[in-house]
Amino acid sequence: MGESKRRGSKEDRVAQSLELKKSKLDNIKKAIGIPENAEFCGYLIHLVEKDEFVQAIEETPEVIKRAFVKKPELAMRFEHFWDANKYTKEGKGESVVGLFDLGNQFIIHKVL
């Protein structure tokens, strides 16, 4: 319990975490050449060969169903890279991309 008090209030820790996340995102945008004002919308699974994106995943004990869409803004969004990566089938030409909103258009960029 003493450790929590040294790190500040819960609100302070959340604010620090959000600032760190924003800082990392700004560095990523700069590294891949995306404007700073672009809003990060989440991670997507991109089927590169067909230029399609996973829109839905339905799992049952018997089968896994996946639906695809052409427009990235309609795709299923993941908050964390590892959540998207868990469902990516690299052997089938899929990769994780970031979706960015420029206000008048959406752009995607491979993140790894």
C-alpha angles and dihedrals in degrees: 000000000000091000091059092053091052091053092053134245122328089256090053092050092048091049091049091049092050091048091051091049091049091048092052091047092050089052091050092049091050093048094052096038100250117147114259092235092060112114116229108229101182143273123304135191109239124199095208102194094054094030091232133135132219108256101176140007121199119185128192128164089260104041146007114220123196128187124201135207134192098223116072093211088064094050127108109270126215123200094210130045093227092055091057093041091055090066097038118113103206092179088062094051099264126142139175116254134180119238117218128187116214092183096251098041143015123236131189130206132184108249101200 
